[in-house]
Amino acid sequence: MTTLEDFTKFYNTTLLGDLKALEQERRKIAFKLTCVIVTVLSIVGVCLLIWRIRNVIIPALIAPAVLCVLAGVVVCHFMTKGYVARFKSLVIGKIVHFIDENLDYNADECIDKTTFMLSKIFTTKPNRYKGDDLVWGKTGATEIKFSEIKAEHESGSGKNRRRYTIFKGLFFIGDFNKHFTCETVVLPDTAEKLFGHFGQKLQSMNIFRGELIKLEDPEFEDHFVVYGDDQIQARYILSTSLMERIVEFRKKTGRKIYLSFVGSKVFVAVSYTKSLFEPRLFRTLLDFEPVREYFEDLQLAIGIVDDLNLNTRIWSKQ
Amino acid sequence: MWVVIVIGVVVLFAVIFIYNSLIAKKNQVKNIFGTIDALLKKRYDLLPNLIATVKAYMQHEKDLLREITEMRAKAVSGRMSDDEQVVLDNKLSKMLGGIMVAVENYPDLKANENFMQLQRTMNELEEQISAARRAYNAAVTTYNNAVEMFPTNLAASMMGYKTKKVFEISPEQRENVDADKIFEN
């Protein structure tokens, strides 16, 4: 596994040159963006001032103010688009190849909605779904694929419009090292943590999920709840060592994690509040900190293979 | 009057629920035990193949291989009680573990394609057996809780249900497989 020390060397020898070139571009764009934002804010400010002085809403002023804001958003989007694409292919793409040269990267693609739903981790179907930064390929003996995903569900209209986030973060798919035909879902445990034994009773009555599977590892049971359609196969998948590894992985990420085992594949969803692998326009690129963060997030996703020991192929699946 | 009827209906539903849940728990235990049985049979079917493959290579473990063959013959004869069967299966698991470790001394065998495939299948089977035992223990624990806890214990004693034993790992099995020790016997 690539260490931070190796990455620091790679940063100084390879990445820094590209970052310096991109930094020039970033400064120019940041300046232009500032001009656009100041102009838009000035126009909106003038409109508000007139409204305040006259103490009456003048329809003729609303239209230019709204149009101005919209135009500002569109201009900002087009101004940054090329830069973001160049940044991703130069920086994120290179970090991916540095961690594992067998992996490919595409900044615009993501894991599709059908696959997302196939994982059975989330039961609500999103009607707003987007993502980017798709990484795929074979690391060791394991085929993997992951990307950033934002899945939301929107209901109602007008003032009653409600939107809630089903999932936002990193979504990973890997080829599991054992054959199985069942479906097993591992979710963060909230009911049992809040209500103890009664919570477990509630979990066993969850009609949207399969059978509740109670496992022997107390630490694992503290953090996760497992549902599945086969008690034995679920335990075949979740061996005692894999349970320990999942608990360790949860500690390592410090985030909410969801797993599922469907169709001989393992799906892992790691929840994030921030947007992943995005350049920061108003902060210098020559700072190591954000680049280290990109590396650590990518390393975390690619490292799932080692964390869950997916390259161990001592069973009939090779 | 209505209060009495309502209480009567609630009690009736509670009795039906307890009765059905006890039967479901008992059947779950039986069902998983059946799966363990099926997996063990699968292992017995695989053994002659494994022994035939390793026999040609393993010169120093002839006695052990013969013992495994005899144990298999005894197991498939079906003339053993459940407890004897469990003891035999545990012993067999340990011996097979020993063979897999002894393979390290035979590079030619390790490279044999047929053996590699068999080894993978055996690993898979051992893990499936272990998973089925864990599932059995979980089902027995749920069943035993119902048999011993109030109010289900009242119905359980009326139905003649008794607690069942879980699979226990002997201290010997908890230790790592020591091939030398096995072959000394």
Interface residues (C-beta under 8 A of the other chain):
Chain A: K178 H179 K214 L215 E216 Q231 I232 Q233 R235 Y236 S239 I314 W315 S316 Q318
Chain B: Q28 I32 T35 Q117 Q119 R120 T121 N123 E124 E127 Q128 S130 A131 A132 R134 A135 N137 A138 A139 T142
